[in-house]
Amino acid sequence: MQKRHFAALVAAIGLGSMSLPASADLIFDNGPLETGAVSRASGAAVPGPGVAAPAGNVWSEIFTGNTSAGATASPSGATGAFRLADDFTLSANSRIDTVTGYAYMTGSTDLQLFTTGTIRIWDGRPDLPTSNVLFGDTTTDRLIDSAATNIYRLFATDGSLVGGVNNVPGTTRRVKSAVFDIGGLNLNAGTYWVDYQIAPVAPLTSVFHPSVTLTDARNRPTDNAIQFTTAAAWVPFLDTGSPAALPDLNQDLAFRIDGVVPEPGALALVALSGVALLRRRA
């Protein structure tokens, strides 16, 4: 094969890969948050029938025996706390456009939306000395959008079934999205970590991030989110259980990643085009 023919083939494939058909869409979802339009019970001392969420809305009710409706994700003091981190896996080479977290500010109105937040993408756990930041920092505001969802966060309405406390359903914890701009970060297939922080809207002072919420268990065996605390250290995001005699269980963050994955058919088409070009010039 002559060098100029090989160069033409490389150029053809390179140019083709710049304009591959692709779909900007959800490429990773870390798990469910909604639990249904009716709570498991009434929340009364003697549990009665479940309570319906307001029309057009749903509940996100923590599972029986859990006690945490969310982990703190907002700034506190000068240590950099609080931040939350979790892993994600890409099954194919991908371009990351946005990461969306879900959080609430107790008592906020639907118009009090998130406006400020920072984010980082890592090649490993943030608490390991071998891990490196691939994107972002702890100072640049990358939060570009926020909206009120149709989800209200609830404490367990039937905790007494396992010796805990029942909580009456309410609408003071409307979950809101927090969309971070990742700027089209290209990543190979593999496992990575994301960590972020979301600032509250004055006069509110705290932001809480719900965990992945199941309807049949307190957590998943693979849950492994971590939290950066005021002690300037990363610790497991745990639900300590209600009552306290229940075991502490690891939790995961409810978040999603949107971006672009090239379509396999398009890659094959580019390769065939390159072969055809080579044959014509041979």
C-alpha positions in Angstrom: 0.0 0.0 0.0 1.4 3.4 -1.0 1.8 5.9 1.8 -0.4 8.5 0.1 -3.2 5.9 -0.2 -2.9 5.0 3.5 -2.9 8.7 4.4 -6.1 9.2 2.3 -7.8 6.4 4.1 -6.8 7.8 7.5 -8.1 11.2 6.5 -11.4 9.8 5.3 -12.0 7.9 8.5 -10.9 10.9 10.6 -13.2 13.3 8.8 -16.1 10.8 9.0 -15.8 10.3 12.7 -16.2 14.1 13.2 -19.7 13.9 11.8 -21.0 10.5 12.9 -24.8 10.3 13.4 -25.4 10.2 17.1 -28.2 10.7 19.6 -28.0 13.2 22.5 -29.8 11.3 25.2 -29.7 9.6 28.6 -26.6 7.5 28.7 -26.6 6.7 32.5 -29.2 6.6 35.2 -28.1 5.7 38.7 -31.5 4.5 39.9 -35.1 5.3 40.8 -36.4 8.0 43.0 -40.2 7.9 42.6 -42.1 5.4 44.7 -45.7 6.0 43.6 -48.7 8.3 43.8 -49.9 6.9 47.1 -47.9 6.5 50.3 -47.5 3.2 51.9 -49.5 4.3 55.0 -51.2 7.3 56.5 -48.4 8.1 58.9 -50.7 8.0 61.9 -49.6 6.3 65.1 -51.7 3.4 64.1 -51.0 3.2 60.3 -54.1 3.6 58.1 -54.5 3.6 54.3 -51.9 5.4 52.2 -52.3 9.1 51.2 -52.5 10.2 47.6 -49.9 12.8 46.4 -51.3 16.1 45.0 -52.8 15.7 41.5 -50.1 15.2 38.9 -47.4 14.4 41.5 -45.8 11.4 43.1 -44.1 10.6 46.3 -40.5 9.5 46.9 -40.9 7.7 50.2 -37.9 6.2 52.0 -38.2 2.5 52.6 -39.5 1.1 55.9 -36.6 1.1 58.4 -34.6 3.9 56.8 -34.3 7.3 58.5 -32.5 9.6 56.1 -34.5 11.6 53.5 -31.3 13.1 52.1 -27.6 13.8 52.6 -26.4 17.4 52.9 -25.0 18.6 49.6 -24.5 22.3 50.4 -21.5 24.4 51.5 -20.7 24.7 55.2 -17.8 26.5 56.8 -14.3 26.7 55.2 -13.5 23.0 54.8 -15.2 22.6 51.4 -17.9 20.5 52.9 -20.4 19.2 52.1 -19.9 17.4 48.8 -21.4 14.1 47.5 -19.8 11.6 45.2 -20.9 8.4 43.4 -19.6 6.2 40.6 -21.0 5.6 37.1 -20.1 3.2 34.3 -20.1 3.9 30.6 -20.6 0.9 28.4 -19.2 2.6 25.3 -17.0 5.6 24.5 -19.2 8.6 25.2 -19.4 12.4 25.2 -20.7 13.8 28.5 -22.8 16.9 28.1 -24.6 17.2 31.5 -25.0 15.6 34.9 -28.3 16.1 36.7 -28.6 15.7 40.4 -31.9 15.8 42.4 -32.2 17.7 45.7 -34.6 19.7 47.9 -34.6 22.6 50.3 -37.1 22.0 53.1 -39.9 24.5 52.9 -38.8 26.1 49.7 -41.4 27.4 47.1 -41.5 26.0 43.6 -39.9 29.2 42.3 -36.9 28.9 44.6 -34.6 26.9 42.2 -30.9 26.1 42.4 -28.6 28.6 40.7 -25.1 27.7 41.8 -23.1 24.5 42.0 -19.7 22.9 41.4 -18.8 19.6 40.0 -15.8 17.3 39.2 -15.4 14.1 37.2 -12.7 11.6 38.4 -11.0 8.5 37.1 -11.4 6.9 40.5 -12.8 7.4 44.0 -12.2 11.0 45.2 -10.8 9.7 48.5 -8.0 7.7 46.9 -4.6 9.3 46.3 -4.3 7.5 43.0 -7.4 9.2 41.6 -7.2 12.2 39.2 -9.7 14.9 38.3 -10.6 14.7 34.6 -12.9 17.7 34.6 -14.1 20.5 36.9 -13.1 22.0 40.2 -14.6 23.2 43.5 -14.8 26.9 42.6 -16.3 27.3 39.1 -20.1 27.5 38.9 -21.3 25.0 36.4 -24.9 24.7 37.3 -26.9 25.8 34.2 -30.5 24.8 34.9 -32.9 23.9 37.6 -36.6 23.0 37.7 -39.2 21.8 40.1 -40.0 18.1 39.5 -43.3 16.4 40.3 -41.7 14.5 43.2 -42.2 15.1 46.9 -39.7 13.5 49.3 -41.2 11.7 52.3 -40.0 10.0 55.5 -41.4 6.5 56.0 -45.1 6.5 56.8 -45.0 3.0 58.2 -41.8 2.9 60.4 -43.7 1.4 63.3 -43.8 -1.9 61.4 -40.1 -2.4 62.3 -40.1 -0.5 65.6 -39.5 3.0 64.2 -41.6 6.1 63.8 -44.5 6.8 61.4 -44.4 10.1 59.5 -47.4 11.9 58.0 -47.0 12.7 54.3 -46.4 16.3 53.4 -45.4 18.6 50.6 -42.5 20.6 52.2 -39.8 18.7 50.3 -40.3 19.3 46.6 -37.5 17.7 44.7 -35.8 19.9 42.2 -33.3 19.2 39.4 -29.8 20.6 39.4 -28.2 20.4 35.9 -24.4 20.7 35.6 -22.7 21.6 32.3 -19.8 19.2 31.5 -18.9 20.8 28.3 -18.8 17.8 26.0 -16.2 15.7 27.9 -15.1 12.7 25.9 -14.6 9.5 28.0 -13.7 6.0 27.1 -15.9 3.1 28.2 -15.3 2.4 31.9 -16.1 3.4 35.4 -15.7 7.0 36.7 -16.8 9.0 39.7 -18.6 12.3 39.9 -18.8 14.7 42.9 -20.8 17.9 43.3 -22.0 20.5 45.6 -25.3 22.6 45.3 -25.7 26.0 47.0 -29.0 26.8 48.8 -31.1 29.8 47.7 -31.4 32.5 50.4 -32.8 32.6 53.0 -32.7 28.8 53.0 -29.5 27.4 54.3 -29.3 23.7 53.4 -29.7 21.4 50.4 -30.4 17.7 50.8 -29.8 15.1 48.1 -32.1 12.0 48.2 -30.6 8.6 47.8 -31.8 6.0 45.2 -35.1 4.9 46.6 -36.5 1.4 46.3 -40.0 0.0 47.0 -38.7 -3.4 48.3 -35.4 -2.8 50.2 -33.5 -0.3 52.2 -30.6 -0.2 49.7 -28.8 -2.2 46.9 -25.7 -4.4 47.6 -23.7 -2.2 45.2 -24.6 1.2 46.7 -21.4 3.1 47.6 -21.9 6.8 47.6 -19.6 8.9 49.8 -19.9 12.4 51.4 -17.2 15.0 52.1 -17.8 16.3 55.6 -16.8 19.2 57.8 -14.0 16.9 59.1 -12.4 17.4 55.7 -12.7 13.7 54.9 -14.8 11.5 52.7 -17.1 9.1 54.5 -19.7 6.6 53.4 -23.2 7.9 52.7 -25.1 5.7 55.2 -28.6 5.3 56.4 -28.3 4.5 60.1 -31.8 3.0 60.3 -34.9 3.6 62.4 -34.9 2.2 65.1 -31.2 2.6 65.7 -30.9 -1.2 66.2 -31.2 -1.7 62.5 -27.9 -2.0 60.6 -26.3 1.0 58.9 -26.6 0.6 55.1 -24.7 2.3 52.2 -26.7 4.4 49.9 -26.4 5.7 46.3 -27.2 9.1 44.8 -30.1 9.6 42.4 -28.6 11.3 39.4 -28.4 10.9 35.6 -26.0 11.7 32.8 -26.9 12.9 29.3 -24.6 13.0 26.3 -23.8 11.3 23.0 -22.8 7.8 22.1 -21.9 7.3 18.4 -24.1 4.8 16.7 -22.3 1.5 15.8 -23.8 1.5 12.3 -22.3 4.8 11.6 -18.8 3.6 12.5 -19.2 0.6 10.2 -20.3 3.0 7.4 -17.2 5.1 7.8 -15.0 2.1 7.7 -16.6 0.8 4.5 -16.3 4.3 2.9 -12.6 4.3 3.7 -12.1 0.8 2.1 -13.9 2.0 -1.0 -11.7 5.1 -1.2 -8.6 2.9 -0.9 -9.7 0.6 -3.7 -10.4 3.5 -6.0 -7.0 5.0 -5.5 -5.0 1.7 -5.4 
